[in-house]
Amino acid sequence: MAFQAKTKEFTSEVGNKYTFQNVMNSKQAEIVDEGTNAVGKVLNAKMMPLMLKHVVVSPAGLTMDEFNTWSELEEVTNEAFTFLRKGL
């Protein structure tokens, strides 16, 4: 079976719209390896930019500093990570 990208539309609590797209399993493994420590704890300073770069495809090119609040940044990147892991 060939990889077929899935997308998900997401609206944050403050009403901003985002589109997520999953990545191939090999890329997902790289992202998880890079964004977690030796015992699997997520490192926000590494994982959040990875989610914004590889999973959040619209709006494209977001950085952590473009969010008005930590709350929305955390909400969006957590939802993107859940989508990446579960495809839901």
PyMOL Python script that loads the backbone (N, CA, C, O; Angstrom):
from pymol import cmd

cmd.read_pdbstr("""\
ATOM      1  N   MET A   1       0.839  -1.185   0.000  1.00  0.00           N
ATOM      2  CA  MET A   1       0.000   0.000   0.000  1.00  0.00           C
ATOM      3  C   MET A   1       0.878   1.240   0.000  1.00  0.00           C
ATOM      4  O   MET A   1       1.821   1.334   0.786  1.00  0.00           O
ATOM      5  N   ALA A   2       0.589   2.151  -0.838  1.00  0.00           N
ATOM      6  CA  ALA A   2       1.348   3.399  -0.916  1.00  0.00           C
ATOM      7  C   ALA A   2       0.788   4.415   0.079  1.00  0.00           C
ATOM      8  O   ALA A   2      -0.405   4.425   0.380  1.00  0.00           O
ATOM      9  N   PHE A   3       1.673   5.259   0.573  1.00  0.00           N
ATOM     10  CA  PHE A   3       1.278   6.322   1.508  1.00  0.00           C
ATOM     11  C   PHE A   3       0.322   7.290   0.825  1.00  0.00           C
ATOM     12  O   PHE A   3       0.563   7.730  -0.299  1.00  0.00           O
ATOM     13  N   GLN A   4      -0.740   7.607   1.502  1.00  0.00           N
ATOM     14  CA  GLN A   4      -1.681   8.621   1.031  1.00  0.00           C
ATOM     15  C   GLN A   4      -1.876   9.628   2.155  1.00  0.00           C
ATOM     16  O   GLN A   4      -2.358   9.284   3.234  1.00  0.00           O
ATOM     17  N   ALA A   5      -1.502  10.856   1.896  1.00  0.00           N
ATOM     18  CA  ALA A   5      -1.613  11.896   2.916  1.00  0.00           C
ATOM     19  C   ALA A   5      -3.074  12.152   3.264  1.00  0.00           C
ATOM     20  O   ALA A   5      -3.948  12.169   2.397  1.00  0.00           O
ATOM     21  N   LYS A   6      -3.311  12.351   4.556  1.00  0.00           N
ATOM     22  CA  LYS A   6      -4.637  12.719   5.057  1.00  0.00           C
ATOM     23  C   LYS A   6      -4.545  14.140   5.585  1.00  0.00           C
ATOM     24  O   LYS A   6      -3.486  14.575   6.038  1.00  0.00           O
ATOM     25  N   THR A   7      -5.643  14.852   5.526  1.00  0.00           N
ATOM     26  CA  THR A   7      -5.682  16.200   6.074  1.00  0.00           C
ATOM     27  C   THR A   7      -6.821  16.313   7.083  1.00  0.00           C
ATOM     28  O   THR A   7      -7.751  15.507   7.108  1.00  0.00           O
ATOM     29  N   LYS A   8      -6.709  17.335   7.900  1.00  0.00           N
ATOM     30  CA  LYS A   8      -7.753  17.625   8.892  1.00  0.00           C
ATOM     31  C   LYS A   8      -7.841  19.128   9.052  1.00  0.00           C
ATOM     32  O   LYS A   8      -6.823  19.805   9.191  1.00  0.00           O
ATOM     33  N   GLU A   9      -9.044  19.644   9.035  1.00  0.00           N
ATOM     34  CA  GLU A   9      -9.280  21.057   9.310  1.00  0.00           C
ATOM     35  C   GLU A   9      -9.465  21.210  10.817  1.00  0.00           C
ATOM     36  O   GLU A   9     -10.138  20.398  11.452  1.00  0.00           O
ATOM     37  N   PHE A  10      -8.869  22.246  11.377  1.00  0.00           N
ATOM     38  CA  PHE A  10      -8.957  22.472  12.820  1.00  0.00           C
ATOM     39  C   PHE A  10      -9.186  23.955  13.057  1.00  0.00           C
ATOM     40  O   PHE A  10      -8.539  24.799  12.437  1.00  0.00           O
ATOM     41  N   THR A  11     -10.107  24.266  13.954  1.00  0.00           N
ATOM     42  CA  THR A  11     -10.365  25.636  14.364  1.00  0.00           C
ATOM     43  C   THR A  11     -10.031  25.758  15.842  1.00  0.00           C
ATOM     44  O   THR A  11     -10.574  25.029  16.673  1.00  0.00           O
ATOM     45  N   SER A  12      -9.133  26.684  16.166  1.00  0.00           N
ATOM     46  CA  SER A  12      -8.729  26.877  17.561  1.00  0.00           C
ATOM     47  C   SER A  12      -9.866  27.512  18.351  1.00  0.00           C
ATOM     48  O   SER A  12     -10.849  27.985  17.781  1.00  0.00           O
ATOM     49  N   GLU A  13      -9.716  27.515  19.666  1.00  0.00           N
ATOM     50  CA  GLU A  13     -10.755  28.085  20.534  1.00  0.00           C
ATOM     51  C   GLU A  13     -10.997  29.559  20.248  1.00  0.00           C
ATOM     52  O   GLU A  13     -12.098  30.062  20.474  1.00  0.00           O
ATOM     53  N   VAL A  14      -9.971  30.260  19.750  1.00  0.00           N
ATOM     54  CA  VAL A  14     -10.156  31.681  19.443  1.00  0.00           C
ATOM     55  C   VAL A  14     -10.645  31.901  18.017  1.00  0.00           C
ATOM     56  O   VAL A  14     -10.813  33.044  17.592  1.00  0.00           O
ATOM     57  N   GLY A  15     -10.875  30.822  17.275  1.00  0.00           N
ATOM     58  CA  GLY A  15     -11.485  30.915  15.961  1.00  0.00           C
ATOM     59  C   GLY A  15     -10.550  30.919  14.766  1.00  0.00           C
ATOM     60  O   GLY A  15     -11.004  31.097  13.636  1.00  0.00           O
ATOM     61  N   ASN A  16      -9.259  30.727  14.985  1.00  0.00           N
ATOM     62  CA  ASN A  16      -8.321  30.662  13.859  1.00  0.00           C
ATOM     63  C   ASN A  16      -8.360  29.276  13.239  1.00  0.00           C
ATOM     64  O   ASN A  16      -8.471  28.270  13.939  1.00  0.00           O
ATOM     65  N   LYS A  17      -8.268  29.237  11.902  1.00  0.00           N
ATOM     66  CA  LYS A  17      -8.383  27.974  11.166  1.00  0.00           C
ATOM     67  C   LYS A  17      -7.017  27.489  10.708  1.00  0.00           C
ATOM     68  O   LYS A  17      -6.168  28.268  10.274  1.00  0.00           O
ATOM     69  N   TYR A  18      -6.830  26.171  10.818  1.00  0.00           N
ATOM     70  CA  TYR A  18      -5.580  25.521  10.451  1.00  0.00           C
ATOM     71  C   TYR A  18      -5.898  24.249   9.678  1.00  0.00           C
ATOM     72  O   TYR A  18      -6.958  23.650   9.863  1.00  0.00           O
ATOM     73  N   THR A  19      -4.981  23.843   8.817  1.00  0.00           N
ATOM     74  CA  THR A  19      -5.079  22.553   8.137  1.00  0.00           C
ATOM     75  C   THR A  19      -3.853  21.739   8.506  1.00  0.00           C
ATOM     76  O   THR A  19      -2.719  22.207   8.405  1.00  0.00           O
ATOM     77  N   PHE A  20      -4.104  20.507   8.936  1.00  0.00           N
ATOM     78  CA  PHE A  20      -3.036  19.571   9.267  1.00  0.00           C
ATOM     79  C   PHE A  20      -2.923  18.546   8.148  1.00  0.00           C
ATOM     80  O   PHE A  20      -3.915  18.200   7.506  1.00  0.00           O
ATOM     81  N   GLN A  21      -1.707  18.064   7.922  1.00  0.00           N
ATOM     82  CA  GLN A  21      -1.483  16.976   6.975  1.00  0.00           C
ATOM     83  C   GLN A  21      -0.468  16.023   7.582  1.00  0.00           C
ATOM     84  O   GLN A  21       0.558  16.446   8.114  1.00  0.00           O
ATOM     85  N   ASN A  22      -0.768  14.725   7.495  1.00  0.00           N
ATOM     86  CA  ASN A  22       0.164  13.769   8.079  1.00  0.00           C
ATOM     87  C   ASN A  22       1.379  13.580   7.169  1.00  0.00           C
ATOM     88  O   ASN A  22       1.396  14.049   6.031  1.00  0.00           O
ATOM     89  N   VAL A  23       2.371  12.900   7.678  1.00  0.00           N
ATOM     90  CA  VAL A  23       3.617  12.650   6.947  1.00  0.00           C
ATOM     91  C   VAL A  23       3.854  11.144   6.884  1.00  0.00           C
ATOM     92  O   VAL A  23       3.192  10.371   7.577  1.00  0.00           O
ATOM     93  N   MET A  24       4.788  10.743   6.060  1.00  0.00           N
ATOM     94  CA  MET A  24       5.123   9.319   5.961  1.00  0.00           C
ATOM     95  C   MET A  24       5.662   8.819   7.306  1.00  0.00           C
ATOM     96  O   MET A  24       6.189   9.596   8.101  1.00  0.00           O
ATOM     97  N   ASN A  25       5.522   7.528   7.544  1.00  0.00           N
ATOM     98  CA  ASN A  25       5.955   6.949   8.816  1.00  0.00           C
ATOM     99  C   ASN A  25       7.424   7.210   9.117  1.00  0.00           C
ATOM    100  O   ASN A  25       7.784   7.454  10.268  1.00  0.00           O
ATOM    101  N   SER A  26       8.269   7.162   8.106  1.00  0.00           N
ATOM    102  CA  SER A  26       9.693   7.402   8.332  1.00  0.00           C
ATOM    103  C   SER A  26       9.940   8.829   8.808  1.00  0.00           C
ATOM    104  O   SER A  26      10.793   9.053   9.667  1.00  0.00           O
ATOM    105  N   LYS A  27       9.198   9.803   8.259  1.00  0.00           N
ATOM    106  CA  LYS A  27       9.331  11.193   8.690  1.00  0.00           C
ATOM    107  C   LYS A  27       8.754  11.359  10.087  1.00  0.00           C
ATOM    108  O   LYS A  27       9.309  12.099  10.899  1.00  0.00           O
ATOM    109  N   GLN A  28       7.654  10.686  10.378  1.00  0.00           N
ATOM    110  CA  GLN A  28       7.073  10.761  11.717  1.00  0.00           C
ATOM    111  C   GLN A  28       8.070  10.253  12.747  1.00  0.00           C
ATOM    112  O   GLN A  28       8.208  10.848  13.816  1.00  0.00           O
ATOM    113  N   ALA A  29       8.760   9.171  12.447  1.00  0.00           N
ATOM    114  CA  ALA A  29       9.759   8.638  13.368  1.00  0.00           C
ATOM    115  C   ALA A  29      10.874   9.652  13.604  1.00  0.00           C
ATOM    116  O   ALA A  29      11.332   9.813  14.735  1.00  0.00           O
ATOM    117  N   GLU A  30      11.316  10.335  12.555  1.00  0.00           N
ATOM    118  CA  GLU A  30      12.349  11.365  12.693  1.00  0.00           C
ATOM    119  C   GLU A  30      11.867  12.504  13.584  1.00  0.00           C
ATOM    120  O   GLU A  30      12.606  12.986  14.442  1.00  0.00           O
ATOM    121  N   ILE A  31      10.621  12.931  13.375  1.00  0.00           N
ATOM    122  CA  ILE A  31      10.049  14.027  14.158  1.00  0.00           C
ATOM    123  C   ILE A  31       9.983  13.640  15.635  1.00  0.00           C
ATOM    124  O   ILE A  31      10.382  14.422  16.499  1.00  0.00           O
ATOM    125  N   VAL A  32       9.488  12.454  15.925  1.00  0.00           N
ATOM    126  CA  VAL A  32       9.366  12.011  17.316  1.00  0.00           C
ATOM    127  C   VAL A  32      10.748  11.880  17.951  1.00  0.00           C
ATOM    128  O   VAL A  32      10.941  12.277  19.100  1.00  0.00           O
ATOM    129  N   ASP A  33      11.703  11.332  17.217  1.00  0.00           N
ATOM    130  CA  ASP A  33      13.065  11.211  17.752  1.00  0.00           C
ATOM    131  C   ASP A  33      13.674  12.578  18.055  1.00  0.00           C
ATOM    132  O   ASP A  33      14.335  12.758  19.078  1.00  0.00           O
ATOM    133  N   GLU A  34      13.449  13.535  17.164  1.00  0.00           N
ATOM    134  CA  GLU A  34      14.036  14.867  17.340  1.00  0.00           C
ATOM    135  C   GLU A  34      13.325  15.680  18.423  1.00  0.00           C
ATOM    136  O   GLU A  34      13.953  16.492  19.104  1.00  0.00           O
ATOM    137  N   GLY A  35      12.032  15.465  18.582  1.00  0.00           N
ATOM    138  CA  GLY A  35      11.244  16.296  19.482  1.00  0.00           C
ATOM    139  C   GLY A  35      11.051  15.756  20.881  1.00  0.00           C
ATOM    140  O   GLY A  35      10.330  16.354  21.681  1.00  0.00           O
ATOM    141  N   THR A  36      11.691  14.618  21.197  1.00  0.00           N
ATOM    142  CA  THR A  36      11.555  14.046  22.531  1.00  0.00           C
ATOM    143  C   THR A  36      12.931  13.764  23.124  1.00  0.00           C
ATOM    144  O   THR A  36      13.926  13.677  22.405  1.00  0.00           O
ATOM    145  N   ASN A  37      12.970  13.623  24.437  1.00  0.00           N
ATOM    146  CA  ASN A  37      14.251  13.306  25.088  1.00  0.00           C
ATOM    147  C   ASN A  37      14.447  11.796  25.148  1.00  0.00           C
ATOM    148  O   ASN A  37      13.670  11.045  24.559  1.00  0.00           O
ATOM    149  N   ALA A  38      15.464  11.354  25.844  1.00  0.00           N
ATOM    150  CA  ALA A  38      15.837   9.943  25.886  1.00  0.00           C
ATOM    151  C   ALA A  38      14.761   9.040  26.477  1.00  0.00           C
ATOM    152  O   ALA A  38      14.721   7.847  26.175  1.00  0.00           O
ATOM    153  N   VAL A  39      13.886   9.596  27.316  1.00  0.00           N
ATOM    154  CA  VAL A  39      12.830   8.777  27.913  1.00  0.00           C
ATOM    155  C   VAL A  39      11.459   9.052  27.284  1.00  0.00           C
ATOM    156  O   VAL A  39      10.431   8.634  27.818  1.00  0.00           O
ATOM    157  N   GLY A  40      11.452   9.757  26.147  1.00  0.00           N
ATOM    158  CA  GLY A  40      10.212   9.979  25.416  1.00  0.00           C
ATOM    159  C   GLY A  40       9.412  11.200  25.811  1.00  0.00           C
ATOM    160  O   GLY A  40       8.294  11.383  25.328  1.00  0.00           O
ATOM    161  N   LYS A  41       9.956  12.044  26.682  1.00  0.00           N
ATOM    162  CA  LYS A  41       9.245  13.264  27.086  1.00  0.00           C
ATOM    163  C   LYS A  41       9.339  14.291  25.955  1.00  0.00           C
ATOM    164  O   LYS A  41      10.420  14.562  25.434  1.00  0.00           O
ATOM    165  N   VAL A  42       8.187  14.855  25.587  1.00  0.00           N
ATOM    166  CA  VAL A  42       8.144  15.862  24.529  1.00  0.00           C
ATOM    167  C   VAL A  42       8.867  17.127  24.987  1.00  0.00           C
ATOM    168  O   VAL A  42       8.645  17.622  26.091  1.00  0.00           O
ATOM    169  N   LEU A  43       9.726  17.630  24.126  1.00  0.00           N
ATOM    170  CA  LEU A  43      10.460  18.873  24.373  1.00  0.00           C
ATOM    171  C   LEU A  43       9.799  19.974  23.540  1.00  0.00           C
ATOM    172  O   LEU A  43       9.955  20.020  22.320  1.00  0.00           O
ATOM    173  N   ASN A  44       9.061  20.858  24.214  1.00  0.00           N
ATOM    174  CA  ASN A  44       8.275  21.866  23.499  1.00  0.00           C
ATOM    175  C   ASN A  44       9.096  22.702  22.531  1.00  0.00           C
ATOM    176  O   ASN A  44       8.651  22.953  21.411  1.00  0.00           O
ATOM    177  N   ALA A  45      10.275  23.134  22.933  1.00  0.00           N
ATOM    178  CA  ALA A  45      11.087  24.009  22.087  1.00  0.00           C
ATOM    179  C   ALA A  45      11.529  23.316  20.806  1.00  0.00           C
ATOM    180  O   ALA A  45      11.893  23.980  19.836  1.00  0.00           O
ATOM    181  N   LYS A  46      11.501  21.998  20.796  1.00  0.00           N
ATOM    182  CA  LYS A  46      11.853  21.251  19.590  1.00  0.00           C
ATOM    183  C   LYS A  46      10.618  20.734  18.857  1.00  0.00           C
ATOM    184  O   LYS A  46      10.543  20.816  17.631  1.00  0.00           O
ATOM    185  N   MET A  47       9.645  20.200  19.608  1.00  0.00           N
ATOM    186  CA  MET A  47       8.483  19.575  18.978  1.00  0.00           C
ATOM    187  C   MET A  47       7.531  20.595  18.354  1.00  0.00           C
ATOM    188  O   MET A  47       7.017  20.366  17.259  1.00  0.00           O
ATOM    189  N   MET A  48       7.293  21.697  19.022  1.00  0.00           N
ATOM    190  CA  MET A  48       6.348  22.677  18.485  1.00  0.00           C
ATOM    191  C   MET A  48       6.765  23.183  17.094  1.00  0.00           C
ATOM    192  O   MET A  48       5.936  23.194  16.184  1.00  0.00           O
ATOM    193  N   PRO A  49       8.031  23.604  16.905  1.00  0.00           N
ATOM    194  CA  PRO A  49       8.435  24.027  15.562  1.00  0.00           C
ATOM    195  C   PRO A  49       8.327  22.901  14.528  1.00  0.00           C
ATOM    196  O   PRO A  49       8.020  23.161  13.365  1.00  0.00           O
ATOM    197  N   LEU A  50       8.572  21.665  14.937  1.00  0.00           N
ATOM    198  CA  LEU A  50       8.438  20.540  14.017  1.00  0.00           C
ATOM    199  C   LEU A  50       6.987  20.351  13.582  1.00  0.00           C
ATOM    200  O   LEU A  50       6.720  20.070  12.414  1.00  0.00           O
ATOM    201  N   MET A  51       6.056  20.504  14.514  1.00  0.00           N
ATOM    202  CA  MET A  51       4.637  20.403  14.169  1.00  0.00           C
ATOM    203  C   MET A  51       4.246  21.520  13.194  1.00  0.00           C
ATOM    204  O   MET A  51       3.540  21.285  12.213  1.00  0.00           O
ATOM    205  N   LEU A  52       4.714  22.730  13.481  1.00  0.00           N
ATOM    206  CA  LEU A  52       4.379  23.867  12.621  1.00  0.00           C
ATOM    207  C   LEU A  52       4.999  23.729  11.231  1.00  0.00           C
ATOM    208  O   LEU A  52       4.409  24.165  10.242  1.00  0.00           O
ATOM    209  N   LYS A  53       6.158  23.139  11.155  1.00  0.00           N
ATOM    210  CA  LYS A  53       6.848  22.990   9.869  1.00  0.00           C
ATOM    211  C   LYS A  53       6.301  21.837   9.032  1.00  0.00           C
ATOM    212  O   LYS A  53       6.103  21.981   7.826  1.00  0.00           O
ATOM    213  N   HIS A  54       6.056  20.686   9.676  1.00  0.00           N
ATOM    214  CA  HIS A  54       5.746  19.480   8.919  1.00  0.00           C
ATOM    215  C   HIS A  54       4.278  19.062   8.928  1.00  0.00           C
ATOM    216  O   HIS A  54       3.851  18.330   8.035  1.00  0.00           O
ATOM    217  N   VAL A  55       3.505  19.500   9.897  1.00  0.00           N
ATOM    218  CA  VAL A  55       2.117  19.028  10.019  1.00  0.00           C
ATOM    219  C   VAL A  55       1.114  20.138   9.737  1.00  0.00           C
ATOM    220  O   VAL A  55       0.118  19.897   9.057  1.00  0.00           O
ATOM    221  N   VAL A  56       1.345  21.335  10.235  1.00  0.00           N
ATOM    222  CA  VAL A  56       0.438  22.455   9.972  1.00  0.00           C
ATOM    223  C   VAL A  56       0.787  23.003   8.588  1.00  0.00           C
ATOM    224  O   VAL A  56       1.805  23.673   8.415  1.00  0.00           O
ATOM    225  N   VAL A  57      -0.063  22.713   7.612  1.00  0.00           N
ATOM    226  CA  VAL A  57       0.239  23.125   6.235  1.00  0.00           C
ATOM    227  C   VAL A  57      -0.483  24.397   5.818  1.00  0.00           C
ATOM    228  O   VAL A  57      -0.150  24.994   4.795  1.00  0.00           O
ATOM    229  N   SER A  58      -1.462  24.810   6.598  1.00  0.00           N
ATOM    230  CA  SER A  58      -2.144  26.065   6.314  1.00  0.00           C
ATOM    231  C   SER A  58      -2.611  26.668   7.634  1.00  0.00           C
ATOM    232  O   SER A  58      -3.298  26.001   8.406  1.00  0.00           O
ATOM    233  N   PRO A  59      -2.251  27.913   7.901  1.00  0.00           N
ATOM    234  CA  PRO A  59      -1.341  28.740   7.118  1.00  0.00           C
ATOM    235  C   PRO A  59       0.079  28.165   7.175  1.00  0.00           C
ATOM    236  O   PRO A  59       0.533  27.676   8.209  1.00  0.00           O
ATOM    237  N   ALA A  60       0.745  28.239   6.051  1.00  0.00           N
ATOM    238  CA  ALA A  60       2.083  27.654   5.924  1.00  0.00           C
ATOM    239  C   ALA A  60       3.139  28.567   6.537  1.00  0.00           C
ATOM    240  O   ALA A  60       2.981  29.787   6.583  1.00  0.00           O
ATOM    241  N   GLY A  61       4.216  27.949   7.005  1.00  0.00           N
ATOM    242  CA  GLY A  61       5.372  28.698   7.475  1.00  0.00           C
ATOM    243  C   GLY A  61       5.232  29.371   8.822  1.00  0.00           C
ATOM    244  O   GLY A  61       5.985  30.296   9.124  1.00  0.00           O
ATOM    245  N   LEU A  62       4.286  28.933   9.641  1.00  0.00           N
ATOM    246  CA  LEU A  62       4.104  29.537  10.965  1.00  0.00           C
ATOM    247  C   LEU A  62       5.311  29.277  11.858  1.00  0.00           C
ATOM    248  O   LEU A  62       5.972  28.245  11.748  1.00  0.00           O
ATOM    249  N   THR A  63       5.581  30.224  12.735  1.00  0.00           N
ATOM    250  CA  THR A  63       6.586  30.038  13.771  1.00  0.00           C
ATOM    251  C   THR A  63       5.899  30.172  15.127  1.00  0.00           C
ATOM    252  O   THR A  63       4.769  30.651  15.221  1.00  0.00           O
ATOM    253  N   MET A  64       6.589  29.748  16.156  1.00  0.00           N
ATOM    254  CA  MET A  64       6.034  29.827  17.503  1.00  0.00           C
ATOM    255  C   MET A  64       5.696  31.264  17.887  1.00  0.00           C
ATOM    256  O   MET A  64       4.699  31.506  18.568  1.00  0.00           O
ATOM    257  N   ASP A  65       6.514  32.212  17.457  1.00  0.00           N
ATOM    258  CA  ASP A  65       6.344  33.605  17.867  1.00  0.00           C
ATOM    259  C   ASP A  65       5.208  34.325  17.157  1.00  0.00           C
ATOM    260  O   ASP A  65       4.887  35.460  17.511  1.00  0.00           O
ATOM    261  N   GLU A  66       4.596  33.698  16.171  1.00  0.00           N
ATOM    262  CA  GLU A  66       3.480  34.324  15.467  1.00  0.00           C
ATOM    263  C   GLU A  66       2.149  34.149  16.191  1.00  0.00           C
ATOM    264  O   GLU A  66       1.153  34.772  15.823  1.00  0.00           O
ATOM    265  N   PHE A  67       2.129  33.311  17.210  1.00  0.00           N
ATOM    266  CA  PHE A  67       0.899  33.115  17.978  1.00  0.00           C
ATOM    267  C   PHE A  67       0.792  34.198  19.043  1.00  0.00           C
ATOM    268  O   PHE A  67       1.787  34.556  19.675  1.00  0.00           O
ATOM    269  N   ASN A  68      -0.409  34.716  19.239  1.00  0.00           N
ATOM    270  CA  ASN A  68      -0.627  35.776  20.219  1.00  0.00           C
ATOM    271  C   ASN A  68      -0.508  35.276  21.649  1.00  0.00           C
ATOM    272  O   ASN A  68      -0.123  36.024  22.548  1.00  0.00           O
ATOM    273  N   THR A  69      -0.845  33.996  21.856  1.00  0.00           N
ATOM    274  CA  THR A  69      -0.794  33.441  23.212  1.00  0.00           C
ATOM    275  C   THR A  69      -0.148  32.069  23.207  1.00  0.00           C
ATOM    276  O   THR A  69      -0.191  31.342  22.214  1.00  0.00           O
ATOM    277  N   TRP A  70       0.453  31.732  24.343  1.00  0.00           N
ATOM    278  CA  TRP A  70       0.992  30.387  24.521  1.00  0.00           C
ATOM    279  C   TRP A  70      -0.141  29.375  24.436  1.00  0.00           C
ATOM    280  O   TRP A  70       0.032  28.282  23.896  1.00  0.00           O
ATOM    281  N   SER A  71      -1.287  29.738  24.965  1.00  0.00           N
ATOM    282  CA  SER A  71      -2.427  28.832  24.997  1.00  0.00           C
ATOM    283  C   SER A  71      -2.800  28.345  23.597  1.00  0.00           C
ATOM    284  O   SER A  71      -3.005  27.149  23.391  1.00  0.00           O
ATOM    285  N   GLU A  72      -2.887  29.263  22.639  1.00  0.00           N
ATOM    286  CA  GLU A  72      -3.249  28.845  21.282  1.00  0.00           C
ATOM    287  C   GLU A  72      -2.116  28.050  20.639  1.00  0.00           C
ATOM    288  O   GLU A  72      -2.373  27.052  19.966  1.00  0.00           O
ATOM    289  N   LEU A  73      -0.882  28.470  20.834  1.00  0.00           N
ATOM    290  CA  LEU A  73       0.256  27.719  20.309  1.00  0.00           C
ATOM    291  C   LEU A  73       0.219  26.280  20.818  1.00  0.00           C
ATOM    292  O   LEU A  73       0.375  25.335  20.046  1.00  0.00           O
ATOM    293  N   GLU A  74       0.012  26.128  22.110  1.00  0.00           N
ATOM    294  CA  GLU A  74      -0.043  24.801  22.716  1.00  0.00           C
ATOM    295  C   GLU A  74      -1.238  24.002  22.195  1.00  0.00           C
ATOM    296  O   GLU A  74      -1.110  22.812  21.906  1.00  0.00           O
ATOM    297  N   GLU A  75      -2.385  24.643  22.075  1.00  0.00           N
ATOM    298  CA  GLU A  75      -3.588  23.980  21.575  1.00  0.00           C
ATOM    299  C   GLU A  75      -3.367  23.446  20.156  1.00  0.00           C
ATOM    300  O   GLU A  75      -3.670  22.289  19.865  1.00  0.00           O
ATOM    301  N   VAL A  76      -2.839  24.297  19.285  1.00  0.00           N
ATOM    302  CA  VAL A  76      -2.653  23.917  17.881  1.00  0.00           C
ATOM    303  C   VAL A  76      -1.598  22.826  17.738  1.00  0.00           C
ATOM    304  O   VAL A  76      -1.818  21.843  17.030  1.00  0.00           O
ATOM    305  N   THR A  77      -0.468  22.985  18.395  1.00  0.00           N
ATOM    306  CA  THR A  77       0.599  21.998  18.236  1.00  0.00           C
ATOM    307  C   THR A  77       0.246  20.669  18.902  1.00  0.00           C
ATOM    308  O   THR A  77       0.626  19.612  18.399  1.00  0.00           O
ATOM    309  N   ASN A  78      -0.470  20.703  20.017  1.00  0.00           N
ATOM    310  CA  ASN A  78      -0.924  19.456  20.639  1.00  0.00           C
ATOM    311  C   ASN A  78      -1.905  18.723  19.738  1.00  0.00           C
ATOM    312  O   ASN A  78      -1.826  17.505  19.579  1.00  0.00           O
ATOM    313  N   GLU A  79      -2.834  19.477  19.146  1.00  0.00           N
ATOM    314  CA  GLU A  79      -3.807  18.867  18.234  1.00  0.00           C
ATOM    315  C   GLU A  79      -3.109  18.312  16.996  1.00  0.00           C
ATOM    316  O   GLU A  79      -3.469  17.241  16.509  1.00  0.00           O
ATOM    317  N   ALA A  80      -2.110  19.036  16.486  1.00  0.00           N
ATOM    318  CA  ALA A  80      -1.344  18.562  15.330  1.00  0.00           C
ATOM    319  C   ALA A  80      -0.597  17.278  15.677  1.00  0.00           C
ATOM    320  O   ALA A  80      -0.540  16.355  14.864  1.00  0.00           O
ATOM    321  N   PHE A  81      -0.026  17.211  16.875  1.00  0.00           N
ATOM    322  CA  PHE A  81       0.703  16.024  17.304  1.00  0.00           C
ATOM    323  C   PHE A  81      -0.243  14.836  17.443  1.00  0.00           C
ATOM    324  O   PHE A  81       0.095  13.725  17.034  1.00  0.00           O
ATOM    325  N   THR A  82      -1.408  15.056  18.007  1.00  0.00           N
ATOM    326  CA  THR A  82      -2.409  13.992  18.123  1.00  0.00           C
ATOM    327  C   THR A  82      -2.809  13.498  16.737  1.00  0.00           C
ATOM    328  O   THR A  82      -2.910  12.291  16.513  1.00  0.00           O
ATOM    329  N   PHE A  83      -3.034  14.416  15.816  1.00  0.00           N
ATOM    330  CA  PHE A  83      -3.376  14.039  14.447  1.00  0.00           C
ATOM    331  C   PHE A  83      -2.251  13.226  13.813  1.00  0.00           C
ATOM    332  O   PHE A  83      -2.505  12.215  13.158  1.00  0.00           O
ATOM    333  N   LEU A  84      -1.017  13.663  14.006  1.00  0.00           N
ATOM    334  CA  LEU A  84       0.128  12.949  13.449  1.00  0.00           C
ATOM    335  C   LEU A  84       0.195  11.521  13.987  1.00  0.00           C
ATOM    336  O   LEU A  84       0.419  10.579  13.227  1.00  0.00           O
ATOM    337  N   ARG A  85       0.005  11.366  15.278  1.00  0.00           N
ATOM    338  CA  ARG A  85       0.142  10.061  15.930  1.00  0.00           C
ATOM    339  C   ARG A  85      -1.037   9.124  15.610  1.00  0.00           C
ATOM    340  O   ARG A  85      -0.843   7.925  15.410  1.00  0.00           O
ATOM    341  N   LYS A  86      -2.244   9.674  15.563  1.00  0.00           N
ATOM    342  CA  LYS A  86      -3.435   8.825  15.437  1.00  0.00           C
ATOM    343  C   LYS A  86      -4.123   8.922  14.076  1.00  0.00           C
ATOM    344  O   LYS A  86      -4.928   8.060  13.724  1.00  0.00           O
ATOM    345  N   GLY A  87      -3.808   9.966  13.312  1.00  0.00           N
ATOM    346  CA  GLY A  87      -4.463  10.150  12.022  1.00  0.00           C
ATOM    347  C   GLY A  87      -5.922  10.545  12.130  1.00  0.00           C
ATOM    348  O   GLY A  87      -6.701  10.339  11.199  1.00  0.00           O
ATOM    349  N   LEU A  88      -6.291  11.117  13.276  1.00  0.00           N
ATOM    350  CA  LEU A  88      -7.685  11.524  13.503  1.00  0.00           C
ATOM    351  C   LEU A  88      -7.833  13.014  13.550  1.00  0.00           C
ATOM    352  O   LEU A  88      -8.940  13.519  13.734  1.00  0.00           O
TER     353      LEU A  88
END
""", "prot")
cmd.dss("prot")
cmd.show_as("cartoon", "prot")
cmd.util.cbc("prot")
cmd.orient("prot")
